[in-house]
């Protein structure tokens, strides 16, 4: 009895709980105990911003996003930074997987203002929800030529209070840009071979002949561009189109962006060689890539393409399918707070699992060394 009585479990009540505790989104619930006074996207936040003439800070991300976790830990869990946010802004959290419509609008604004994008997405809005400044991840202090988040918060709050005309002019310009980006007129002509040829030339202009894919780091798997090149080859017989597909599909499948043990592709490669992935996996990426590799196999009979299709579909069936029949949308990049920990193997672990002889062969094939084959 004394032993049982000595085993007391103390439940620790969170120091903070905000409005997100009533939401169902996993991403929003991850932020429900931040000291930030978060609002979900909705009329309550907009009404307060208009009534108090207060700017809004919109933060958009998703549950499997590594840098979203980093910014939460560094800034949204920080009492001093949270106080700056609460005193100066109406703070809104959005899950891009729950509200892709909201994400699309403000990501377009971010790209108009910064010529790049990504998550976490950080957008400062007027009380009418029009963006006037935007970015993605901000560190908690000035770092690597990036302004610290507190400095950004103070600057934006001061600008809203003291430079209302400048804010209104910027907001109006961005709103015009958003309207233009959403204006798609009807074509007076049918889709022509000449237009398709022009699109083909535009795509291959940034082709990387050494590593496959397009452009430089970071590299995302270009499933739709590769599908287009397959159609171009089928339509024209252009040998360069199928060669680009062959080279890119093989480089991706042989690189670290593809999970050689579990199947499926990671989100993107942080380098130009497809070696080091950003480790999260997305359902829609793998859906598009499974279709592309299947179509490429039908054209080429490339056995590597066939094995990749099987690997992707096995992975989806095994790890991304809910027992009730639905599909999970993402798989987190982090394990036990470390990005990619689940997917990274040490040489000692490989030797322990395979034995010395097989481990030596495996390590030689995958370039596994005591020091690893990439820098974190």
C-alpha positions in Angstrom: 0.0 0.0 0.0 2.8 2.4 0.9 4.5 1.7 -2.5 1.2 2.4 -4.3 0.7 5.6 -2.4 4.2 6.8 -3.2 3.5 6.6 -6.9 1.8 9.9 -7.5 1.3 11.2 -10.9 1.0 15.0 -11.1 -0.8 16.4 -14.1 0.8 19.6 -15.2 -1.6 22.2 -16.5 -0.4 24.1 -19.5 0.7 27.7 -18.6 -1.3 29.0 -21.6 -4.3 28.0 -23.6 -5.7 30.0 -26.5 -8.7 29.8 -28.8 -7.1 27.2 -31.0 -7.9 24.6 -28.3 -11.4 24.4 -29.8 -10.2 23.6 -33.3 -10.0 20.2 -34.9 -6.9 20.8 -37.2 -3.8 19.0 -35.9 -1.7 22.0 -36.9 -3.8 24.5 -35.0 -4.0 22.2 -32.0 -0.2 22.1 -32.0 -0.3 25.9 -31.2 -3.2 25.8 -28.7 -0.8 26.3 -25.7 1.4 29.0 -27.1 1.4 32.3 -25.2 0.3 33.9 -28.4 -3.3 34.9 -28.4 -4.1 33.1 -31.6 -7.4 33.3 -33.4 -8.5 30.9 -36.1 -9.4 32.3 -39.5 -12.9 33.7 -39.1 -15.2 36.7 -38.4 -14.2 37.2 -34.8 -10.6 38.1 -35.6 -11.6 40.4 -38.5 -14.2 42.2 -36.3 -11.7 42.9 -33.6 -9.1 44.2 -36.1 -11.6 46.6 -37.7 -13.0 47.8 -34.4 -9.6 48.4 -32.8 -8.0 49.5 -36.1 -5.3 46.9 -35.4 -3.1 45.2 -38.0 -3.3 41.4 -38.3 -0.5 38.9 -38.4 -1.4 35.8 -40.4 0.7 32.7 -39.9 0.1 29.8 -42.2 1.7 26.3 -42.1 0.9 22.7 -41.7 1.4 19.9 -39.2 4.3 18.1 -40.9 6.3 21.3 -41.7 9.8 21.2 -40.1 10.4 25.0 -40.2 6.9 25.6 -38.9 7.9 23.6 -35.8 11.2 25.6 -35.6 9.5 29.0 -35.7 6.9 27.9 -33.1 9.6 26.8 -30.7 11.8 29.8 -31.3 9.2 32.5 -31.4 5.6 31.5 -30.7 6.6 29.8 -27.4 8.7 32.7 -26.4 6.9 34.9 -23.8 8.6 38.2 -24.9 7.9 37.7 -28.6 4.4 36.6 -27.9 3.8 39.8 -25.9 5.0 41.8 -28.8 2.5 39.9 -31.1 -0.4 40.2 -28.6 0.1 43.9 -27.9 0.4 45.0 -31.5 -1.5 42.6 -33.7 -4.6 40.4 -34.0 -2.8 37.0 -34.6 -4.4 34.4 -36.9 -3.3 30.8 -37.4 -4.3 28.9 -40.6 -3.7 25.3 -41.5 -3.0 25.3 -45.3 -4.3 21.8 -45.5 -7.6 22.8 -44.0 -7.9 26.1 -45.9 -6.0 25.8 -49.2 -8.1 28.7 -50.5 -6.7 31.1 -47.9 -3.2 29.8 -48.4 -3.3 30.3 -52.1 -4.4 33.9 -51.9 -1.7 34.9 -49.4 1.0 32.7 -50.9 0.4 34.6 -54.2 0.9 37.8 -52.2 4.1 36.6 -50.7 5.4 35.7 -54.1 4.5 39.1 -55.5 6.3 40.8 -52.7 9.4 38.6 -52.2 9.6 36.6 -55.4 9.7 33.4 -53.4 7.5 31.4 -51.1 7.3 28.6 -48.5 6.0 27.7 -45.1 5.7 28.9 -42.4 4.2 31.8 -44.2 4.1 35.1 -42.3 1.9 37.9 -43.7 1.0 41.3 -42.1 -2.5 42.5 -43.0 -4.5 45.7 -42.7 -7.8 45.4 -40.7 -9.4 44.7 -44.1 -7.2 41.6 -44.5 -5.1 43.2 -47.3 -1.4 42.2 -47.1 1.3 45.0 -46.8 4.4 43.0 -45.8 5.2 39.3 -46.0 7.9 36.7 -45.6 8.2 33.0 -44.6 10.4 31.9 -41.6 11.9 34.6 -39.4 14.5 33.7 -36.8 14.2 34.9 -33.2 17.1 37.3 -33.7 19.0 38.8 -36.6 20.8 35.9 -38.3 22.4 35.1 -41.7 21.3 38.4 -43.2 17.7 37.7 -42.1 16.0 40.2 -39.7 14.9 38.8 -36.4 11.2 38.3 -35.8 11.0 40.8 -32.9 12.6 43.5 -35.1 10.1 42.7 -37.9 7.2 42.9 -35.4 8.3 46.3 -34.0 8.9 47.7 -37.5 5.6 46.6 -38.9 3.7 47.9 -35.8 5.4 51.3 -36.0 4.8 51.5 -39.8 1.1 50.8 -39.4 0.8 53.5 -36.7 3.1 56.2 -38.2 3.1 55.6 -41.9 -0.5 54.9 -42.7 -0.3 56.4 -46.2 2.6 54.2 -47.2 0.8 51.1 -45.8 -2.3 52.0 -47.7 -0.3 52.5 -50.9 1.5 49.2 -50.6 -1.7 47.3 -49.7 -3.4 48.8 -52.8 -0.6 47.8 -55.0 -0.6 44.2 -53.7 -4.4 44.0 -54.0 -4.1 45.1 -57.7 -1.4 42.4 -58.2 -3.7 39.8 -56.7 -6.6 40.8 -58.9 -4.4 40.6 -62.0 -3.0 37.2 -61.0 -6.5 35.9 -60.6 -7.8 37.3 -63.9 -7.7 34.6 -66.5 -9.3 35.6 -69.8 -10.7 33.3 -72.4 -8.5 32.5 -75.4 -9.7 33.4 -78.8 -7.8 30.5 -80.3 -7.6 26.8 -79.7 -4.6 25.3 -78.1 -2.1 25.0 -80.9 1.1 22.9 -81.5 3.0 26.1 -81.7 2.0 27.1 -78.2 2.9 23.6 -76.9 6.3 23.9 -78.6 6.8 27.3 -77.0 6.0 25.8 -73.6 8.4 23.0 -74.2 11.2 25.4 -75.0 10.5 27.4 -71.9 10.6 24.3 -69.7 13.8 22.9 -70.9 15.6 26.2 -70.7 16.4 25.6 -67.0 17.2 21.9 -67.4 20.2 20.6 -65.4 21.9 18.1 -67.7 24.2 16.9 -65.0 21.8 16.2 -62.2 18.4 16.1 -63.9 15.6 18.4 -62.9 15.3 22.1 -63.5 17.2 25.0 -61.9 19.4 24.7 -58.8 18.9 24.0 -55.2 16.4 23.5 -53.7 14.9 21.1 -56.1 11.3 19.8 -56.1 10.3 16.7 -58.0 8.8 18.3 -61.2 6.1 15.7 -61.8 3.8 17.8 -64.0 6.7 19.2 -66.1 7.9 15.6 -66.7 4.4 14.5 -67.7 4.3 17.4 -70.2 7.6 16.2 -71.7 6.3 12.7 -72.0 3.3 14.1 -74.0 5.7 16.2 -76.0 7.7 13.1 -76.9 4.5 11.2 -77.8 3.3 14.2 -80.0 6.6 15.1 -81.7 9.1 12.3 -81.2 11.5 14.9 -79.9 14.5 12.8 -78.6 15.6 15.5 -76.1 12.2 15.4 -74.4 12.5 11.7 -73.5 16.2 12.0 -72.6 15.4 14.7 -70.1 12.6 12.5 -68.6 15.0 9.5 -68.5 17.8 11.4 -66.8 15.6 13.2 -64.3 13.5 10.2 -63.3 16.7 8.1 -62.8 18.5 10.8 -60.8 15.5 11.3 -58.5 15.0 7.6 -58.0 18.7 7.0 -57.2 19.0 10.0 -54.9 18.2 10.5 -51.3 14.9 12.2 -52.1 13.5 8.8 -52.7 13.1 6.5 -49.7 15.0 3.4 -50.8 13.8 1.3 -47.9 10.2 2.5 -47.3 9.2 3.8 -50.7 7.8 7.2 -51.5 9.4 10.5 -52.2 10.3 13.2 -49.7 9.2 16.8 -50.2 12.2 18.2 -51.9 16.0 18.1 -52.2 18.0 20.7 -50.3 20.8 20.3 -52.9 21.0 20.2 -56.6 22.0 16.4 -56.7 18.8 15.1 -55.1 20.9 13.8 -52.2 19.7 15.5 -49.0 15.9 15.6 -48.7 13.6 17.8 -46.6 12.3 14.7 -45.0 8.6 15.2 -44.8 6.4 13.2 -47.3 3.3 14.6 -49.0 0.4 12.5 -50.3 -0.1 14.8 -53.3 3.6 14.7 -54.3 3.6 10.9 -54.3 0.2 10.7 -56.1 1.6 12.8 -59.0 4.9 11.0 -59.0 3.4 7.5 -59.0 1.3 8.5 -62.1 4.4 10.0 -63.8 6.6 6.9 -63.2 3.8 4.6 -64.4 3.4 6.6 -67.6 7.2 6.7 -68.1 7.3 2.9 -67.6 4.6 2.4 -70.2 6.7 4.4 -72.7 10.1 3.0 -71.8 9.8 -0.4 -70.1 12.4 1.0 -67.6 12.4 -1.5 -64.7 13.6 1.2 -62.3 10.5 3.2 -63.1 8.3 0.1 -62.4 10.0 -0.5 -59.1 9.5 3.1 -58.1 5.8 2.9 -58.8 5.5 -0.2 -56.8 7.5 1.4 -53.9 5.3 4.5 -53.9 2.0 2.6 -53.9 3.2 0.1 -51.3 4.2 3.0 -49.1 0.9 4.7 -49.5 -1.0 1.6 -48.7 1.1 0.8 -45.7 1.7 4.2 -44.1 -0.7 6.8 -45.6 -4.0 4.9 -45.6 -6.4 5.3 -42.7 -8.1 2.1 -41.5 -11.5 3.7 -42.3 -10.5 4.2 -45.9 -9.2 7.7 -46.2 -5.7 8.9 -46.8 -3.3 10.9 -44.6 -2.1 14.1 -46.2 1.4 14.4 -44.8 4.1 12.6 -42.8 6.1 14.7 -40.5 9.8 15.5 -41.2 10.6 15.4 -37.5 11.0 12.4 -35.1 11.6 13.1 -31.5 12.2 16.7 -32.3 15.0 16.0 -34.9 14.4 16.5 -38.6 14.9 13.2 -40.5 15.9 11.2 -37.5 13.7 8.3 -38.5 15.2 8.0 -42.0 18.9 8.5 -41.3 21.0 5.4 -40.6 24.5 5.3 -39.0 27.1 2.9 -40.2 27.0 1.2 -36.7 23.3 0.6 -37.1 23.7 -0.9 -40.5 26.5 -3.2 -39.3 24.4 -4.3 -36.4 21.4 -5.2 -38.7 23.2 -6.7 -41.7 26.4 -8.2 -40.3 29.9 -7.2 -41.4 30.0 -8.6 -45.0 26.6 -7.4 -46.1 27.0 -4.1 -44.3 30.3 -3.4 -46.3 28.5 -4.0 -49.6 25.5 -1.9 -48.5 27.7 0.9 -47.3 29.7 0.9 -50.5 26.6 1.1 -52.7 25.0 3.9 -50.7 28.2 5.7 -49.8 27.7 5.3 -46.1 30.7 6.4 -44.0 31.5 6.9 -40.3 31.0 10.6 -40.8 27.9 10.3 -42.9 27.4 11.3 -46.5 26.0 14.8 -46.0 26.2 17.6 -43.5 23.2 18.5 -41.4 
